[in-house]
Amino acid sequence: MSSAFEVRGGNRLKGDIVPQGAKNEALQIISAVLLTPEKVTISNIPDILDVNLLIELLADIGVAVNRVSRDTCEFTAANIDMAYLQSAEFKKKSGRLRGSVMIAGPLLARYGKAYIPKPGGDKIGRRRLDTHIIGFEKLGVQFVYDTDDNFFRLEAADGLKGTYMLLDEPSVTGTANIVMAAVMAKGTTTIYNAACEPYIQQLCKMLNSMGANISGVGSNLITIEGVTSLKGCSHAMLPDMIEIGSFIGLAAMTQSEITIRNAGVEHLGIIPEKFRQLGIHLELRGNDIYVPAQDSYEIQTFLDGSILTMYDHPWPGFTPDLLSIVLVVATQAKGSVMIHQKMFESRLFFVDKLIDMGAQIVLCDPHRAVVIGLGREHALRGITMSSPDIRAGVALLIAALSAEGKSTIQNIEQIDRGYQYIDERLRRLGADIKRV
């Protein structure tokens, strides 16, 4: 039987919390160790399921892994067992993990071949691999899809060659995979409409420290001059901005005074501003974020008085991963907001649980929901619910912590995939939460 969280809401929380390393950065950075036979040391690794599975997978294919501590790891990819990548065991293991697609770029760069499972992971709508595969093809990779095995076999018989490409969408993982493949391709690769999230900036920074030649980092036009080999390096990961946003929302909803320490403030982009639009006070103090206890918060309108719309957009726009959090936080604000989830078509389906808890939400269609904030006139009621994906899971957890009575959240493996020891860390702030 899978475990659940039992939450008794209504406690005001207080104290400091330190965000974990960024999950979305980890999957790319850890895959990049395959690009060199030399030692790579990575610190601030989040101790979460998806990341630990990827580290295990690398060990299986021959990477020497030395876990110095729970958040620091040394990787040496001197002896890779390419035959293992065709085994049934690899297919089964890699099929469970979304991030396993990220090892394709580095393997193509170094060995000229790779294998990718059909993707698993969150049930938040279609997540295509087209951007990855088409980008690889432009670099000279041929691919065969094996329908019996649900597997892509990729091979660059004549080696990878640099080229110009315009991506059909600024996919973060797609951009990362293509960049990793291109660093050792012959000649110049230019990627236009590239994702420019901090995760990609961090990956490029790491690759450049290994001897790659990447320019345009932080823009949507990345240029890569191919080099013949890469060396080892040390890299520290950024704090997880999704966790940081989750904690800001949690503080507001539970009327708590919380300081988020070491928040990587300069890398948060528009996130603090979006929470301020919901009426949440927050102070940036050096590299910390201080959220004071607030009895109420009022959603701003646009300057002409019309209702605020919040939508996701590729960086430097607002990340889709925080829209679930914003939606929950808005239920207890004063005022109304339209949440428009453009990128994924089934990320809003968790609102039925919030409606059961007493929130006033109109789900317009799979992409849009209007939240009518009750200004705390009625507290949410605790209920039993299940977590459909990582981000909705934490949004529901925040709702439960602010609700009256007991809530039970099932399927919390989804939460554990993205948030390390979340129950222990919230208990330290005074939350009544236990794993059952």
Backbone hydrogen bonds, N-H to C=O, Kabsch-Sander energy under -0.5 kcal/mol:
donor,donor_aa,acceptor,acceptor_aa,energy
5,F,409,I,-2.5
6,E,434,K,-3.2
7,V,5,F,-0.6
7,V,407,S,-3.1
8,R,432,D,-2.3
9,G,7,V,-0.6
9,G,405,G,-2.1
10,G,401,L,-2.1
14,K,429,L,-2.3
15,G,257,E,-1.6
17,I,259,T,-2.3
22,A,238,L,-2.4
26,A,22,A,-2.3
27,L,23,K,-1.6
28,Q,24,N,-0.5
28,Q,25,E,-0.7
29,I,25,E,-2.7
30,I,26,A,-2.8
31,S,27,L,-0.8
32,A,28,Q,-1.8
33,V,30,I,-0.9
34,L,31,S,-1.8
35,L,32,A,-1.9
36,T,33,V,-1.2
40,V,75,F,-2.8
41,T,233,C,-2.6
42,I,40,V,-0.5
42,I,73,C,-2.7
43,S,235,H,-2.6
44,N,71,D,-0.6
45,I,71,D,-2.4
48,I,46,P,-1.7
49,L,416,D,-1.2
50,D,417,R,-0.9
52,N,48,I,-2.8
53,L,49,L,-2.6
54,L,50,D,-1.5
55,I,51,V,-2.2
56,E,52,N,-2.2
57,L,53,L,-2.2
58,L,54,L,-2.3
59,A,55,I,-2.0
60,D,56,E,-2.2
61,I,57,L,-1.6
62,G,59,A,-1.5
63,V,58,L,-2.5
64,A,76,T,-2.8
65,V,63,V,-0.6
66,N,64,A,-0.5
66,N,74,E,-2.9
67,R,65,V,-0.5
68,V,66,N,-1.3
68,V,72,T,-0.6
69,S,72,T,-1.9
72,T,69,S,-0.8
73,C,42,I,-2.4
74,E,66,N,-2.8
75,F,40,V,-2.8
76,T,64,A,-2.1
77,A,36,T,-0.7
77,A,38,E,-0.6
78,A,76,T,-0.8
79,N,62,G,-0.5
80,I,78,A,-0.6
81,D,61,I,-2.7
82,M,80,I,-1.2
84,Y,81,D,-0.7
85,L,81,D,-0.6
85,L,82,M,-0.6
86,Q,83,A,-1.9
87,S,84,Y,-1.9
91,K,87,S,-1.9
92,K,88,A,-2.3
93,K,89,E,-2.7
94,S,90,F,-3.2
95,G,91,K,-1.5
96,R,92,K,-0.7
96,R,93,K,-1.0
97,L,94,S,-1.1
98,R,96,R,-0.6
100,S,97,L,-1.4
101,V,98,R,-1.5
102,M,99,G,-2.1
103,I,100,S,-1.4
104,A,101,V,-1.5
107,L,103,I,-1.9
108,L,104,A,-2.6
109,A,105,G,-2.3
110,R,106,P,-2.1
111,Y,107,L,-3.3
112,G,107,L,-0.8
112,G,108,L,-1.1
113,K,107,L,-0.8
114,A,154,L,-2.2
116,I,152,F,-2.5
118,K,150,N,-1.7
123,K,388,P,-0.6
124,I,122,D,-1.1
124,I,125,G,-0.6
133,I,129,L,-2.4
134,I,130,D,-3.2
135,G,131,T,-1.9
136,F,132,H,-2.5
137,E,133,I,-2.6
138,K,134,I,-2.1
139,L,135,G,-1.1
139,L,136,F,-0.6
140,G,137,E,-1.9
141,V,136,F,-1.8
142,Q,155,E,-3.4
144,V,153,R,-2.4
146,D,144,V,-0.7
146,D,151,F,-3.6
147,T,145,Y,-0.9
150,N,146,D,-1.4
151,F,146,D,-1.8
152,F,116,I,-3.3
153,R,144,V,-3.1
153,R,151,F,-0.5
154,L,114,A,-3.1
154,L,152,F,-0.5
155,E,142,Q,-2.5
156,A,112,G,-3.2
157,A,155,E,-0.6
159,G,156,A,-1.7
161,K,139,L,-2.5
162,G,186,K,-3.8
165,M,190,T,-2.7
167,L,165,M,-0.5
167,L,192,Y,-2.4
171,S,169,E,-2.6
175,T,171,S,-2.7
176,A,172,V,-2.5
177,N,173,T,-2.6
178,I,174,G,-2.3
179,V,175,T,-2.8
180,M,176,A,-2.4
181,A,177,N,-1.9
182,A,178,I,-2.4
183,V,179,V,-1.4
184,M,181,A,-0.7
185,A,182,A,-1.7
186,K,160,L,-2.5
189,T,224,I,-2.9
190,T,163,T,-2.6
191,I,222,I,-3.0
192,Y,165,M,-2.9
192,Y,190,T,-0.6
193,N,220,N,-1.2
194,A,220,N,-2.2
195,A,171,S,-0.5
200,I,197,E,-0.7
201,Q,197,E,-2.1
202,Q,198,P,-2.8
203,L,199,Y,-2.0
204,C,200,I,-2.7
205,K,201,Q,-2.3
206,M,202,Q,-2.5
207,L,203,L,-2.8
208,N,204,C,-2.7
209,S,205,K,-1.8
210,M,206,M,-1.0
210,M,207,L,-0.6
211,G,208,N,-1.3
212,A,207,L,-2.5
213,N,225,E,-0.6
215,S,223,T,-3.0
219,S,216,G,-2.2
222,I,191,I,-2.5
223,T,215,S,-2.6
224,I,189,T,-3.2
225,E,213,N,-2.7
226,G,187,G,-2.7
226,G,224,I,-0.6
227,V,183,V,-2.5
231,K,210,M,-2.8
233,C,39,K,-0.6
235,H,41,T,-2.6
237,M,43,S,-2.3
240,D,20,Q,-2.8
241,M,239,P,-0.7
244,I,240,D,-2.1
245,G,241,M,-2.3
246,S,242,I,-2.2
247,F,243,E,-2.5
248,I,244,I,-1.9
249,G,245,G,-2.2
250,L,246,S,-2.4
251,A,247,F,-2.4
252,A,248,I,-2.0
253,M,249,G,-2.5
254,T,250,L,-2.1
255,Q,252,A,-1.0
256,S,251,A,-2.8
257,E,13,L,-1.3
258,I,256,S,-0.7
258,I,291,V,-2.0
259,T,15,G,-2.4
260,I,258,I,-0.5
260,I,289,I,-3.3
261,R,17,I,-2.2
261,R,259,T,-0.8
263,A,287,N,-3.3
267,H,264,G,-2.4
268,L,265,V,-1.6
271,I,268,L,-2.0
274,K,270,I,-2.0
275,F,271,I,-1.7
276,R,272,P,-1.8
277,Q,273,E,-1.7
278,L,274,K,-0.7
278,L,275,F,-0.6
279,G,276,R,-2.0
280,I,275,F,-1.9
283,E,290,Y,-2.9
285,R,283,E,-0.7
285,R,288,D,-2.6
286,G,284,L,-0.7
288,D,285,R,-2.4
289,I,260,I,-2.4
290,Y,283,E,-3.2
291,V,258,I,-3.0
291,V,289,I,-0.6
299,I,334,K,-3.0
300,Q,277,Q,-3.1
302,F,306,S,-2.7
305,G,302,F,-2.5
308,L,336,S,-0.6
310,M,338,M,-3.1
312,D,340,H,-1.2
313,H,318,F,-2.4
317,G,314,P,-2.4
322,L,319,T,-1.6
323,L,320,P,-1.3
324,S,320,P,-0.6
326,V,322,L,-2.5
327,L,323,L,-2.5
328,V,324,S,-1.9
329,V,325,I,-2.6
330,A,326,V,-2.1
331,T,327,L,-0.8
331,T,328,V,-1.0
332,Q,329,V,-1.1
333,A,330,A,-1.1
334,K,297,Y,-2.2
335,G,373,G,-0.8
337,V,371,V,-2.0
338,M,308,L,-2.7
339,I,337,V,-0.6
339,I,369,A,-3.4
340,H,310,M,-3.1
340,H,338,M,-0.6
341,Q,339,I,-0.6
341,Q,367,H,-3.2
342,K,340,H,-1.1
346,S,124,I,-0.9
347,R,344,F,-0.5
348,L,366,P,-0.6
349,F,346,S,-0.6
351,V,348,L,-2.1
352,D,349,F,-1.0
353,K,350,F,-1.4
354,L,350,F,-0.9
355,I,351,V,-2.5
356,D,352,D,-2.0
357,M,353,K,-1.3
358,G,355,I,-1.4
359,A,354,L,-2.6
361,I,359,A,-0.9
362,V,370,V,-2.8
363,L,361,I,-0.6
364,C,362,V,-0.9
364,C,368,R,-1.7
365,D,368,R,-1.5
368,R,365,D,-0.8
369,A,339,I,-2.3
370,V,362,V,-2.8
371,V,337,V,-3.0
371,V,369,A,-0.5
372,I,360,Q,-2.8
372,I,370,V,-0.5
373,G,335,G,-2.8
373,G,371,V,-0.8
374,L,331,T,-1.9
375,G,333,A,-3.2
377,E,374,L,-2.4
381,R,357,M,-2.8
382,G,404,E,-2.6
385,M,408,T,-3.3
387,S,410,Q,-2.1
393,G,389,D,-2.4
394,V,390,I,-1.6
395,A,391,R,-2.1
396,L,392,A,-2.8
397,L,393,G,-1.7
398,I,394,V,-2.4
399,A,395,A,-2.1
400,A,396,L,-2.6
401,L,397,L,-2.0
402,S,398,I,-1.1
402,S,399,A,-0.6
403,A,399,A,-0.8
403,A,400,A,-0.6
404,E,380,L,-3.4
407,S,7,V,-3.2
408,T,383,I,-2.1
409,I,5,F,-2.8
410,Q,385,M,-3.4
410,Q,408,T,-0.6
412,I,3,S,-1.1
414,Q,411,N,-1.5
416,D,412,I,-2.7
417,R,413,E,-1.7
418,G,415,I,-1.5
419,Y,415,I,-2.0
422,I,419,Y,-0.7
425,R,421,Y,-2.4
426,L,422,I,-2.0
427,R,423,D,-2.2
428,R,424,E,-1.7
429,L,425,R,-0.5
429,L,426,L,-0.8
430,G,427,R,-1.6
431,A,426,L,-2.2
432,D,8,R,-0.6
433,I,431,A,-1.1
434,K,6,E,-2.4
436,V,4,A,-3.0
